[in-house]
Amino acid sequence: MNKKEDGTDRRDFLQSGLLGTAAAGLAITSTSHVTAQTVPDAAEPEVTNEVDVLVVGGGTAGHVAAIQAGRAGAKTLIVERNSQLGGTTTTGGVSFPGLFDAWGKQVIAGIGWELVKESVELDGGELPNFSRVPQRHWQNQVYTNQFLYAILAEEKCAQAGVEIAFYEFPQTVSKTDGGWQVDCVGFGTKRRVRCKQIIDCTGGAEVVGMLGFPRLREEERQPGSFLFMLGKEHQPGRDLNQRLHRLYVHGADSTNSRTATEANMTGRKSILARVRNEKKRLMHLQPETGFRESYRIQGETLITVNDYTSGRVFDDAISNAFYPVDLHTKTGVRPKPLKPGKVPTIPLSALIPKGSRNIIVAGRCVSSDRLANSGLRVQASCMGMGQAAGVAATLAAKAGSTPLEVPLAEIHSLLREHGQIIPGKA
Ligand SMILES: Cc1cc2nc3c(=O)[nH]c(=O)nc-3n(C[C@H](O)[C@H](O)[C@H](O)COP(=O)(O)OP(=O)(O)OC[C@H]3O[C@@H](n4cnc5c(N)ncnc54)[C@H](O)[C@@H]3O)c2cc1C
């Protein structure tokens, strides 16, 4: 006998149980629990930070800069206006960073490589063999899982003692005796930051712009891209067959919230039209447009396309870079590979806004002409710049000087200690 006390039998019970679950929705297959720590003074809308280094923008260059500063002993805060670290690598979905190698050997390593390698290994993915020179440059890009990458970046920030402030951005920046006062806003939060050094990793050098230092911008910029997948499942971090569809959004402009809103809505509307026309399911869509180009700083040095393609080793080189000249236009892109053996370098002075003190940039806003920038903007190069900026800002904060006054030998030595390859010595 399998009768229950209320007279129903076990089979009835199981059936009604299943129906009950169906009514609640079968889409959720499991529930687990975790408890967030109570944020001290969460009800208090105004907070203050005193730090050595403030990193603005936690994207491709920014999180590496912050981890480096934290590991080198600087009290570090990173302010990121979105909800996760990684920027274009994660939120933009360009989760195939390149290029860490050139001509059969690795030329960029350090913290960016550590993260990329660890995320691929954790994901059971495959790393390229850098001793092989590929037929096409993109074959040595590293396919990473964007979701894992963002979480690992957070973990490494926490381990380095870096404080993270998501959903916030600077509203005003003013000079103080010892550096800067940066007032940031987020929803329900006003944050006053006093710092010795700023690292601007916003992609378009937004803090540099707020301070009134000159920036460069083209009348017509490269298109942005929305990455998505129609009709076929997308497997993050897997091989070329799993690559995403790319929608060029011409005129995409990351200058401010209004222009970025326009780019996002234009892209999504076009993808909706494709879904309707092609009658395919939308299987993957990044939350925002990836922007290739906006502002670049006018730095103490400007890297020209000739410097870039000739593989000039600058006297104050702090990082290598490697990628073809890669300018996207209305008619697509025709990458111009570098000549065999050439490895471009990035000088410290191209990260310093002209005439500035106590501020350094890293990422695609590096001081460069447009064609040089089309190669310099790629992710391994941005990560290399981020690490160098983290070192230079930390040493400047400790010495009470400015990044350009830090002896180059000290920058190289600390970079080497943290696993980076120094130009000319790879
Ligand atoms: C569609 C596309 C395809 C690409 N393909 C490749 C490729 O195949 N291989 C490759 O290596 N590279 C590729 N790139 C280039 C590369 O991905 C980017 O140039 C690089 O990631 C830029 O890094 P970044 O750190 O300068 O900026 P981002 O990674 O964009 O980071 C900027 C961060 O700053 C935040 N931010 C901005 N303003 C503020 C503010 N005021 N306050 C707080 N936070 C702010 C943003 O939210 C973001 O997180 C591609 C780029 C695009 C868009």
The ligand as a Gaussian input file, in Angstrom:
#p B3LYP/6-31G(d) Opt

LIG

0 1
 C       34.095000      45.573000     -32.184000
 C       35.528000      45.598000     -31.792000
 C       36.359000      44.585000     -32.232000
 C       37.680000      44.547000     -31.805000
 N       38.490000      43.499000     -32.167000
 C       39.632000      43.311000     -31.514000
 C       40.358000      42.097000     -31.670000
 O       39.991000      41.261000     -32.475000
 N       41.471000      41.910000     -30.906000
 C       41.893000      42.842000     -30.007000
 O       42.847000      42.586000     -29.282000
 N       41.266000      44.029000     -29.893000
 C       40.149000      44.267000     -30.597000
 N       39.462000      45.449000     -30.454000
 C       40.093000      46.582000     -29.747000
 C       40.046000      46.465000     -28.249000
 O       39.047000      45.582000     -27.812000
 C       39.814000      47.841000     -27.586000
 O       40.484000      48.864000     -28.256000
 C       40.309000      47.797000     -26.144000
 O       39.616000      46.761000     -25.466000
 C       40.100000      49.135000     -25.461000
 O       40.541000      49.028000     -24.119000
 P       40.433000      50.290000     -23.159000
 O       40.862000      49.831000     -21.822000
 O       41.100000      51.454000     -23.771000
 O       38.870000      50.644000     -23.145000
 P       37.657000      49.770000     -22.658000
 O       37.977000      48.326000     -22.584000
 O       36.496000      50.172000     -23.511000
 O       37.435000      50.265000     -21.168000
 C       36.960000      51.535000     -20.825000
 C       36.204000      51.371000     -19.513000
 O       35.984000      52.616000     -18.933000
 C       34.642000      52.706000     -18.479000
 N       34.344000      54.122000     -18.474000
 C       34.268000      54.949000     -19.528000
 N       34.036000      56.190000     -19.129000
 C       33.982000      56.159000     -17.778000
 C       33.771000      57.142000     -16.778000
 N       33.607000      58.428000     -17.093000
 N       33.778000      56.763000     -15.488000
 C       33.936000      55.454000     -15.136000
 N       34.125000      54.485000     -16.051000
 C       34.160000      54.843000     -17.358000
 C       33.869000      51.875000     -19.461000
 O       32.639000      51.447000     -18.936000
 C       34.849000      50.719000     -19.695000
 O       34.674000      49.691000     -18.775000
 C       38.162000      45.560000     -30.931000
 C       37.324000      46.594000     -30.504000
 C       36.013000      46.618000     -30.931000
 C       35.111000      47.692000     -30.422000

